[in-house]
């Protein structure tokens, strides 16, 4: 507890912000979720060292923790730059679950005064085109109702979606990625899209929510 207090005392705390410390002994894969409920947390901020050693086989700790928590996460890496965030990107796919990040991302964009950028992959199938168009229409309506400056764009269908998301972010000076994690996979190594975004090489911070657990709470 003393070490945590020492860390707090070294922080440059802005006026009007109160920081308290809390220490609990337990299993991070179980108790972070429990503690967030006890404290009525609205956001968990967590650092990650990326993927190392056996984590390449069994998935990163961040992904394991995320599976057991319904509070939104903001994940940062060791090399994440502390800077003003002017843009936030939301990659949407054909699933309804991917849209569950929209409300959370909208709140974050209001806090940061950042432009929202919604991207999705181009579809060649006419039915899928209509489905995507409907998804984007719902998001656009929500952004307009909240008075949020939002941009909507398509990326080519060819290629890995995580790579296209990061490349789009770098080209457009976007400083944060927001997504809903909605895999039904038993093992985290199959959750490549979310895992690769969390550990993205430019070290952009990632706002992420477990949409399976949060389905009753968001969107």
C-alpha positions in Angstrom: 0.0 0.0 0.0 2.9 2.4 0.8 4.4 1.8 -2.6 1.1 2.7 -4.3 0.8 5.8 -2.2 4.4 6.8 -3.2 3.4 6.4 -6.8 0.3 8.6 -6.3 2.3 11.3 -4.5 4.7 11.6 -7.5 1.8 12.2 -9.9 1.1 15.6 -11.3 -2.6 15.6 -10.4 -4.8 18.2 -12.3 -7.0 20.5 -10.2 -10.4 19.0 -9.3 -9.2 15.5 -9.7 -9.1 13.2 -6.7 -7.0 10.0 -6.7 -7.5 7.2 -4.1 -5.6 4.0 -3.7 -6.9 0.5 -3.2 -5.0 -2.8 -2.7 -6.6 -6.2 -2.9 -5.0 -9.7 -2.8 -6.4 -12.1 -5.4 -6.4 -13.4 -8.9 -6.2 -10.6 -11.5 -8.3 -12.7 -14.0 -11.2 -12.9 -11.5 -10.9 -10.1 -9.0 -10.4 -7.1 -11.2 -14.0 -7.6 -12.4 -15.2 -8.0 -8.9 -13.4 -4.9 -7.6 -14.7 -2.8 -10.5 -18.2 -3.8 -9.5 -17.6 -3.0 -5.9 -16.2 0.4 -6.7 -18.8 1.1 -9.4 -16.0 1.8 -11.9 -16.9 3.2 -15.2 -13.5 2.6 -16.8 -10.5 0.4 -16.1 -7.2 1.7 -17.3 -4.6 -1.0 -17.7 -1.1 -1.2 -19.1 0.3 -4.1 -21.1 3.8 -5.2 -22.1 2.5 -6.8 -25.2 2.8 -10.5 -26.1 5.8 -12.4 -24.7 6.9 -16.0 -24.6 4.0 -18.4 -24.0 1.5 -15.6 -24.4 1.8 -16.0 -28.1 0.3 -19.4 -27.6 -2.2 -18.7 -24.9 -3.1 -15.1 -25.4 -2.1 -11.9 -23.6 -3.1 -11.2 -20.0 -5.2 -8.2 -21.1 -7.4 -10.5 -23.2 -7.9 -13.0 -20.4 -8.9 -10.3 -18.0 -11.2 -8.7 -20.5 -13.2 -11.9 -20.8 -14.2 -11.7 -17.2 -15.1 -8.0 -16.9 -18.0 -6.0 -18.1 -16.5 -2.6 -17.4 -14.9 -0.9 -20.4 -11.1 -1.0 -20.6 -8.6 1.6 -21.8 -5.4 -0.3 -22.6 -2.0 1.4 -23.0 1.4 0.0 -23.8 4.8 0.8 -22.3 5.6 2.9 -25.3 2.3 4.7 -25.7 2.9 8.4 -26.0 1.2 10.8 -23.7 -0.3 13.3 -26.1 -3.5 15.1 -27.1 -5.9 12.7 -28.9 -7.5 14.5 -31.8 -9.2 11.5 -33.4 -10.7 8.2 -32.4 -11.4 5.2 -34.8 -14.2 2.6 -34.5 -13.8 -0.4 -36.8 -17.3 -1.9 -37.4 -17.9 -5.3 -39.0 -21.1 -7.2 -40.0 -22.0 -8.2 -36.5 -24.4 -6.2 -34.2 -22.0 -6.9 -31.4 -19.3 -4.7 -33.0 -21.6 -1.7 -32.5 -21.7 -2.0 -28.7 -18.6 0.2 -28.4 -20.3 3.2 -30.1 -21.9 4.7 -27.0 -18.7 4.3 -24.9 -16.6 5.7 -27.7 -19.0 8.6 -28.1 -18.6 9.5 -24.4 -14.9 9.3 -24.7 -14.8 11.5 -27.8 -16.8 14.1 -25.9 -14.4 14.0 -23.0 -11.4 14.3 -25.3 -13.0 16.6 -27.8 -11.9 14.2 -30.5 -13.3 13.5 -33.9 -15.0 10.0 -34.3 -13.9 8.0 -37.4 -16.0 5.0 -38.2 -14.6 2.5 -40.7 -15.9 -0.7 -42.2 -14.8 -3.0 -45.0 -16.3 -2.7 -48.4 -18.7 -5.5 -49.3 -19.4 -7.0 -52.8 -22.5 -8.9 -51.8 -25.6 -6.7 -52.1 -27.3 -8.0 -48.9 -24.1 -7.4 -46.9 -23.9 -3.9 -48.4 -27.4 -3.1 -47.1 -26.6 -4.6 -43.7 -23.5 -2.4 -43.4 -25.3 0.6 -44.6 -28.0 0.1 -41.9 -25.3 -0.3 -39.2 -23.6 3.0 -40.3 -27.0 4.8 -40.4 -27.7 3.8 -36.8 -24.3 5.0 -35.7 -24.6 8.3 -37.7 -28.0 9.0 -36.0 -26.5 8.4 -32.6 -23.5 10.7 -33.3 -25.8 13.4 -34.6 -28.1 13.2 -31.5 -25.0 13.6 -29.3 -23.6 16.5 -31.4 -20.5 14.5 -32.2 -18.3 15.3 -35.2 -18.1 11.9 -37.1 -16.5 10.7 -40.3 -17.6 7.5 -42.1 -15.3 5.6 -44.5 -14.8 2.3 -46.2 -11.5 0.3 -46.4 -10.8 -2.4 -49.0 -12.1 -5.9 -48.2 -8.8 -7.4 -49.1 -6.2 -7.7 -46.3 -6.2 -8.1 -42.5 -8.7 -5.8 -40.9 -6.5 -5.0 -37.9 -3.7 -3.9 -40.3 -6.0 -1.7 -42.2 -7.4 -0.2 -39.0 -3.9 0.8 -37.8 -2.8 2.1 -41.2 -5.9 4.2 -41.5 -5.3 5.6 -38.0 -1.7 6.6 -38.9 -2.7 8.2 -42.2 -5.4 10.3 -40.5 -3.7 11.3 -37.3 -6.0 9.2 -35.2 -4.7 8.6 -31.6 -7.1 6.0 -30.2 -8.8 2.8 -31.3 -12.2 1.8 -29.9 -13.7 -1.6 -30.5 -16.1 -4.2 -29.0 -14.6 -7.6 -28.3 -17.1 -10.2 -29.2 -15.4 -13.5 -29.9 -17.0 -16.7 -28.9 -13.6 -18.5 -29.1 -12.6 -20.9 -26.3 -9.0 -20.0 -26.6 -7.7 -16.4 -26.8 -5.2 -17.2 -29.6 -8.2 -17.2 -32.0 -9.1 -13.7 -31.1 -6.5 -12.2 -33.4 -8.3 -9.0 -34.4 -8.7 -7.7 -30.9 -5.3 -9.1 -29.7 -3.4 -7.5 -32.5 -5.1 -4.1 -32.0 -4.4 -4.2 -28.3 -0.7 -4.8 -29.0 -0.5 -2.6 -32.1 3.1 -1.5 -33.0 2.4 2.2 -33.0 1.3 1.7 -29.4 -2.0 3.5 -29.8 -4.2 3.3 -26.8 -7.2 1.0 -27.2 -10.7 1.5 -25.7 -12.3 -1.9 -25.6 -15.4 -3.5 -24.1 -16.4 -7.1 -23.8 -19.7 -7.0 -25.8 -20.9 -10.4 -24.7 -20.9 -9.4 -21.0 -21.9 -5.8 -21.8 -24.7 -6.5 -24.2 -27.3 -5.7 -21.6 -25.6 -2.4 -20.7 -24.6 -0.8 -23.9 -26.3 -0.1 -27.2 
